Amino acid sequence: MLAKYSNESAPPLYEGAMDQAVSQSQPGDLINADALDFTFTKEVQTRSGVNLNSCWHCLCCTGGCPFVHAMDMSPNAVIRLVQLGLKDEVLRCSTIWICVGCHTCSSECPQAIDMSAIMDTLRQMAIEEGVPVAEPDILKFHNEVLKSIDRYGRTHKLEIMLRYKARKFDLFSDINVGLRMLAKRKLDLRPSKVHDIEKIHHLFATDVSNGVSS
């Protein structure tokens, strides 16, 4: 069974937002209704704590997102895919990894939808399902941040960047930026550690034992 959908009735909001929202889906594109998985929709709602049905698709999130130009689909399009139960499409998209959780979309949203919680849930589900990560470098960076917190109880930015760059075999592409940050004392040469680091280790160990991977 196939169904058609159209964006003809979508409201104009911000200049350029509509083009971004429909760049991946033109009127008349077909959705395979047999592939819809509404148990996925319910799981995302339960795990994120967000009522996806409250979304009006007014494009406020798309118009306000500072990173939408780098996404393969708009934030509200991600919500629509989840609503339709298109699990594979949404877990494979780049948008869920490019979102930085700045909450600009949530502050713009008339329904105050917590888009960051949705994106966090989808990223975790993508990892659990073994779906190929659309932006593997972003996942590598996330992992380095978590490892730094596990080691010190807080982030050591210089070490995070050095380890991340080493993993990419790309140590020198941003060296000028790094030197400027060091000159302005934006980067600490030595890491600082919380007093009770064992509690931090325990938190990470508990997550791993519960099946939550960092």
Secondary structure as UniProt FT lines:
FT   STRAND          2..4
FT   TURN            8..9
FT   TURN            15..16
FT   HELIX           17..22
FT   TURN            23..24
FT   TURN            27..28
FT   STRAND          30..32
FT   HELIX           33..35
FT   HELIX           38..48
FT   HELIX           52..54
FT   HELIX           60..64
FT   TURN            66..67
FT   HELIX           68..70
FT   HELIX           75..84
FT   HELIX           87..92
FT   HELIX           95..98
FT   HELIX           104..108
FT   TURN            110..111
FT   HELIX           115..129
FT   HELIX           136..152
FT   HELIX           157..168
FT   TURN            173..174
FT   HELIX           175..183
FT   TURN            184..185
FT   HELIX           197..209
FT   TURN            210..211
//
